Amino acid sequence: MSPNRWLTAWTFSPAVLVWLVLAGAAYERGRRQVRARTAGSLSPRVVTTNQVACFWSGLALVALVLLSPLDRMAEVLVSAHMAQHLLLGLVAPLLLVLGRSVTVMVWGLDPRRRRALDHLRRQVLPPPRFRRSAPAIGVLAVGLHVASWWLWHIPVMFDAALHHGLLHAAEHVSLLGGGVALWWVASGVRWRERSGLGVMYVFLAAFGTGALAALLTLAPSALYTESAVRVHQWGLTRLGDQQLAGAMMWVPGGAVYLGVGVMLFLRWLQLGPAPATPAASSPSAGLPPGTASSRGPAPVTPAGSPQPAGPPRSAGSPRLAGPVRPVTRRPASPARPAR
């Protein structure tokens, strides 16, 4: 594709159009069912207007990335390829997660299919060890996200995806799925139980993809050869195009991670510390079974009535070798008359 024709290079792929229509229809059906079930209530299942706007914005962004001339430019320029990946693997998944896309689509299923799906999820990921907020799920999501970026930017895989349609589709699906997995677990952490795990997930993902951006930017020679023939038509060199792609991934991509991480950190601070449980607030919490607290039980008199425990012993007072017994006085005997 030459620079003179890029504005007219729209690709209306039937597969992409069908996928977009099905996703939008599934979300709209789920939203209507949720609205019908929760009309006039404050249930957490209510889908707000902002969430609906986020979903449709994310879906429109996916359509723009895959159908606009950017998709054709990505076959020529590494920088355009990187721009497509940033929108498809970071920004669009974030909007889809904010719109609660997966949850709303599941609510749109009939009860029988929803129960079957829930049963399958429990068989594959049995709770509570593998719930959404579990650290194992978070680490797995971060690994999938980072691995998808590194896999499709290996020169061999990068060039193969340009020539094989199935690999190209798998590249887009993996980047979109990895982004959805990352933002889904980062936004689903139970803050009062798991503190700042969501912030840590975003930091690890930024570190993993930032290393790839540094490699592309600071490499002494060009790594990709497929764009060598036509890249000069855009006034760029192979190395310059690759460095531009790395800079785009480093700065705008890093800004997305930083913005989400700051928002999650502020959300964590606003919630405050976790409330103390009754077990943690008792004096003997954390001690082995059968161990009394530091102050001990209240002393019991011989008559069986408990007495309140006295103040704690000071550092300078001597320790008594045994329980303190009450002091009893004998009644005074009557005076004897003088003889």
C-alpha positions as CSV (number, residue, x, y, z in Angstrom):
1,M,0.0,0.0,0.0
2,S,1.4,3.4,-1.0
3,P,1.0,6.6,1.0
4,N,-1.3,8.1,-1.7
5,R,-4.0,5.4,-1.2
6,W,-4.0,4.7,2.5
7,L,-7.1,6.7,3.2
8,T,-9.2,4.4,1.0
9,A,-7.7,1.1,2.2
10,W,-10.6,0.0,4.3
11,T,-11.0,-3.7,4.9
12,F,-14.5,-5.0,5.6
13,S,-13.7,-8.5,6.6
14,P,-16.8,-10.6,6.9
15,A,-15.4,-12.6,9.8
16,V,-14.6,-9.5,11.8
17,L,-18.1,-8.0,11.1
18,V,-19.8,-11.2,12.2
19,W,-17.8,-11.3,15.4
20,L,-18.6,-7.6,16.2
21,V,-22.3,-8.1,15.6
22,L,-22.5,-11.2,17.7
23,A,-20.6,-9.6,20.6
24,G,-22.9,-6.5,20.5
25,A,-26.1,-8.6,20.3
26,A,-25.0,-10.8,23.3
27,Y,-24.2,-7.8,25.4
28,E,-27.4,-6.0,24.6
29,R,-29.5,-9.1,25.4
30,G,-27.7,-9.5,28.7
31,R,-28.2,-5.8,29.6
32,R,-31.9,-5.9,28.9
33,Q,-32.4,-9.1,31.0
34,V,-30.5,-7.5,33.9
35,R,-32.5,-4.3,33.6
36,A,-35.7,-6.3,33.6
37,R,-34.7,-8.3,36.7
38,T,-33.3,-5.4,38.7
39,A,-35.8,-2.7,37.8
40,G,-36.1,-0.2,40.7
41,S,-33.5,-1.9,42.9
42,L,-30.0,-1.1,44.0
43,S,-28.7,-4.5,43.2
44,P,-25.0,-4.7,42.3
45,R,-26.0,-6.4,39.0
46,V,-27.4,-3.1,37.7
47,V,-25.4,-2.0,34.6
48,T,-24.8,1.7,34.7
49,T,-24.9,4.1,31.7
50,N,-21.1,4.6,32.0
51,Q,-20.5,0.9,31.8
52,V,-22.6,0.6,28.7
53,A,-20.8,3.5,27.1
54,C,-17.4,1.9,27.9
55,F,-18.4,-1.4,26.3
56,W,-19.6,0.2,23.1
57,S,-16.6,2.4,22.9
58,G,-14.3,-0.6,23.3
59,L,-16.2,-2.5,20.6
60,A,-16.1,0.5,18.2
61,L,-12.3,0.8,18.8
62,V,-11.9,-2.9,17.9
63,A,-13.8,-2.3,14.7
64,L,-11.7,0.8,13.9
65,V,-8.5,-1.1,14.5
66,L,-9.4,-4.1,12.4
67,L,-11.4,-2.5,9.6
68,S,-9.7,0.9,9.1
69,P,-6.6,1.6,6.9
70,L,-4.5,1.1,10.0
71,D,-4.8,-2.7,9.4
72,R,-3.3,-2.3,5.9
73,M,-0.6,0.1,7.1
74,A,0.4,-2.5,9.7
75,E,1.5,-4.8,6.8
76,V,4.1,-2.2,5.7
77,L,5.2,-0.3,8.8
78,V,6.3,-1.8,12.1
79,S,5.2,1.4,13.8
80,A,1.7,1.1,12.4
81,H,1.7,-2.5,13.5
82,M,2.6,-1.4,17.0
83,A,-0.1,1.2,17.1
84,Q,-2.6,-1.4,16.2
85,H,-1.3,-3.7,18.9
86,L,-1.5,-1.0,21.5
87,L,-5.1,-0.2,20.7
88,L,-6.1,-3.8,20.5
89,G,-4.1,-5.2,23.4
90,L,-4.3,-2.3,26.0
91,V,-7.0,0.3,25.4
92,A,-9.8,-1.7,23.9
93,P,-9.6,-4.5,26.6
94,L,-9.7,-1.9,29.3
95,L,-12.9,-0.4,27.9
96,L,-14.5,-3.8,27.5
97,V,-13.6,-4.7,31.1
98,L,-15.0,-1.4,32.4
99,G,-18.2,-2.2,30.6
100,R,-18.5,-5.6,32.4
101,S,-18.7,-7.3,29.0
102,V,-18.1,-10.9,30.1
103,T,-20.5,-10.7,33.1
104,V,-23.3,-9.1,31.1
105,M,-23.0,-11.6,28.3
106,V,-23.2,-14.5,30.7
107,W,-26.4,-13.0,32.3
108,G,-27.8,-12.9,28.8
109,L,-27.7,-16.7,28.6
110,D,-30.7,-18.8,29.5
111,P,-30.6,-20.4,33.0
112,R,-29.8,-23.9,31.8
113,R,-26.8,-22.8,29.8
114,R,-25.7,-20.4,32.6
115,R,-25.7,-23.3,35.1
116,A,-23.8,-25.5,32.7
117,L,-21.2,-22.8,32.2
118,D,-20.9,-22.2,36.0
119,H,-20.5,-26.0,36.5
120,L,-17.8,-26.1,33.9
121,R,-16.0,-23.2,35.5
122,R,-16.1,-24.9,38.9
123,Q,-14.7,-28.1,37.4
124,V,-11.8,-26.3,35.7
125,L,-11.1,-23.7,38.4
126,P,-12.6,-25.0,41.7
127,P,-13.2,-22.3,44.3
128,P,-12.1,-20.8,46.6
129,R,-8.5,-21.4,45.6
130,F,-8.9,-20.4,42.0
131,R,-11.4,-17.5,42.3
132,R,-10.9,-14.2,40.4
133,S,-9.1,-12.5,43.3
134,A,-6.7,-15.4,43.9
135,P,-3.0,-14.6,43.4
136,A,-2.5,-17.6,41.2
137,I,-5.1,-16.4,38.7
138,G,-3.6,-12.9,38.8
139,V,-0.1,-14.2,38.0
140,L,-1.5,-16.4,35.2
141,A,-3.2,-13.4,33.6
142,V,-0.1,-11.3,33.8
143,G,1.9,-14.1,32.3
144,L,-0.5,-14.5,29.4
145,H,-0.6,-10.8,28.7
146,V,3.2,-10.4,28.6
147,A,3.8,-13.7,26.7
148,S,1.4,-12.6,24.0
149,W,3.3,-9.4,23.4
150,W,6.7,-11.2,23.3
151,L,5.5,-14.1,21.2
152,W,4.1,-12.0,18.3
153,H,7.1,-9.6,18.2
154,I,9.6,-12.4,17.7
155,P,10.9,-11.7,14.1
156,V,9.9,-15.2,12.9
157,M,6.4,-15.0,14.3
158,F,6.0,-11.4,13.3
159,D,6.8,-12.2,9.6
160,A,4.7,-15.4,9.6
161,A,1.6,-13.5,10.9
162,L,1.8,-11.2,7.9
163,H,1.6,-14.0,5.4
164,H,-0.8,-16.4,7.1
165,G,-4.4,-15.3,7.8
166,L,-5.0,-17.8,10.6
167,L,-1.8,-16.7,12.4
168,H,-2.8,-13.1,11.9
169,A,-6.2,-13.7,13.5
170,A,-4.7,-15.7,16.3
171,E,-2.3,-12.8,17.0
172,H,-5.3,-10.4,17.3
173,V,-7.3,-12.7,19.5
174,S,-4.4,-13.5,21.9
175,L,-3.5,-9.8,22.3
176,L,-7.1,-8.9,23.0
177,G,-7.7,-11.8,25.3
178,G,-4.5,-11.2,27.2
179,G,-5.4,-7.6,27.7
180,V,-8.9,-8.5,28.9
181,A,-7.4,-11.1,31.4
182,L,-5.0,-8.5,32.8
183,W,-7.6,-5.8,33.4
184,W,-10.2,-8.3,34.6
185,V,-8.0,-9.6,37.5
186,A,-6.6,-6.2,38.3
187,S,-10.0,-4.7,38.7
188,G,-11.5,-7.7,40.5
189,V,-9.1,-7.9,43.5
190,R,-10.8,-7.8,46.8
191,W,-9.1,-4.8,48.2
192,R,-9.8,-5.3,51.9
193,E,-8.4,-8.9,51.7
194,R,-5.6,-8.7,49.1
195,S,-4.3,-5.1,49.7
196,G,-2.5,-3.9,46.6
197,L,-2.3,-7.0,44.5
198,G,-4.0,-5.2,41.6
199,V,-1.3,-2.5,41.5
200,M,1.3,-5.2,41.6
201,Y,-0.2,-7.0,38.6
202,V,-0.2,-3.8,36.5
203,F,3.4,-3.1,37.6
204,L,4.6,-6.6,36.5
205,A,2.8,-6.3,33.2
206,A,4.3,-2.9,32.6
207,F,7.8,-4.2,33.4
208,G,7.5,-7.2,31.1
209,T,6.2,-5.2,28.1
210,G,8.6,-2.3,28.8
211,A,11.5,-4.6,28.4
212,L,10.3,-5.5,24.9
213,A,9.9,-1.8,24.1
214,A,13.4,-1.1,25.3
215,L,14.7,-3.9,23.1
216,L,13.0,-2.6,20.0
217,T,14.1,1.0,20.7
218,L,17.8,0.3,21.6
219,A,18.5,-2.5,19.1
220,P,21.6,-1.6,17.0
221,S,20.0,-3.1,13.8
222,A,16.6,-3.8,12.3
223,L,15.0,-7.0,13.5
224,Y,12.2,-7.3,10.9
225,T,12.8,-7.8,7.2
226,E,9.4,-8.0,5.7
227,S,8.9,-4.3,5.6
228,A,12.3,-3.6,4.0
229,V,11.0,-3.2,0.5
230,R,8.2,-0.6,1.0
231,V,9.1,1.2,4.1
232,H,11.2,3.8,2.2
233,Q,8.0,5.0,0.5
234,W,6.9,6.5,3.8
235,G,10.2,8.4,4.3
236,L,11.5,6.0,7.0
237,T,14.3,3.5,7.3
238,R,14.0,0.0,8.7
239,L,15.8,0.9,11.8
240,G,14.0,4.2,12.2
241,D,10.6,2.5,11.8
242,Q,11.5,-0.1,14.4
243,Q,12.7,2.5,16.8
244,L,9.5,4.5,16.4
245,A,7.5,1.4,17.2
246,G,9.5,0.8,20.3
247,A,9.1,4.4,21.4
248,M,5.4,4.1,20.9
249,M,5.2,1.0,23.0
250,W,7.4,2.6,25.7
251,V,5.8,6.0,26.1
252,P,2.1,5.8,25.2
253,G,1.9,2.2,26.3
254,G,3.6,2.9,29.6
255,A,1.2,5.8,30.1
256,V,-1.7,3.4,30.0
257,Y,-0.2,1.2,32.6
258,L,0.8,4.1,34.8
259,G,-2.7,5.7,34.6
260,V,-4.5,2.5,35.5
261,G,-2.0,1.7,38.3
262,V,-2.4,5.2,39.8
263,M,-6.2,4.9,39.7
264,L,-6.1,1.4,41.4
265,F,-3.7,2.8,44.1
266,L,-6.0,5.7,44.9
267,R,-8.9,3.3,45.1
268,W,-7.0,1.2,47.5
269,L,-6.2,4.2,49.7
270,Q,-9.7,5.4,49.8
271,L,-11.0,2.1,51.1
272,G,-8.7,2.1,54.1
273,P,-7.5,-0.9,56.1
274,A,-9.4,-4.1,56.4
275,P,-11.9,-4.3,59.3
276,A,-10.8,-6.3,62.3
277,T,-12.5,-9.7,62.8
278,P,-13.7,-10.8,66.2
279,A,-11.0,-13.4,66.3
280,A,-8.3,-10.8,65.7
281,S,-9.7,-8.4,68.3
282,S,-9.7,-10.8,71.2
283,P,-6.8,-10.6,73.7
284,S,-5.8,-14.3,73.1
285,A,-5.9,-14.1,69.2
286,G,-2.9,-15.7,67.6
287,L,-2.0,-17.8,70.7
288,P,-2.0,-21.7,70.5
289,P,-5.1,-23.5,71.6
290,G,-5.3,-23.8,75.4
291,T,-3.0,-20.8,76.0
292,A,-4.5,-18.1,78.2
293,S,-4.2,-14.4,77.4
294,S,-1.5,-12.2,78.8
295,R,-3.6,-11.0,81.6
296,G,-5.1,-14.4,82.4
297,P,-8.6,-15.3,83.7
298,A,-10.3,-13.5,86.4
299,P,-9.5,-14.9,89.9
300,V,-12.2,-17.1,91.5
301,T,-12.9,-16.9,95.2
302,P,-13.5,-20.1,97.2
303,A,-17.3,-19.4,97.2
304,G,-17.2,-19.6,93.4
305,S,-18.0,-16.0,92.5
306,P,-15.7,-14.4,90.0
307,Q,-13.9,-11.3,90.9
308,P,-12.7,-8.6,88.3
309,A,-9.1,-8.9,87.4
310,G,-6.9,-6.2,88.9
311,P,-4.6,-3.8,87.0
312,P,-1.5,-5.3,85.3
313,R,1.6,-5.7,87.4
314,S,4.1,-3.0,87.1
315,A,7.7,-3.6,86.1
316,G,9.1,-3.1,89.6
317,S,6.6,-5.0,91.6
318,P,7.6,-8.5,92.8
319,R,5.9,-11.5,91.2
320,L,3.8,-13.7,93.6
321,A,4.3,-17.4,93.5
322,G,0.7,-18.4,93.2
323,P,-2.8,-17.1,93.0
324,V,-3.8,-14.4,95.3
325,R,-6.2,-15.6,98.0
326,P,-8.6,-13.3,99.8
327,V,-7.8,-12.4,103.4
328,T,-10.6,-13.3,105.9
329,R,-10.8,-11.9,109.4
330,R,-12.2,-13.9,112.3
331,P,-14.9,-12.1,114.3
332,A,-13.7,-10.8,117.6
333,S,-14.7,-12.8,120.7
334,P,-16.8,-11.1,123.4
335,A,-14.9,-9.6,126.3
336,R,-14.9,-11.8,129.5
337,P,-16.1,-10.2,132.7
338,A,-13.4,-9.4,135.3
339,R,-13.2,-11.6,138.3
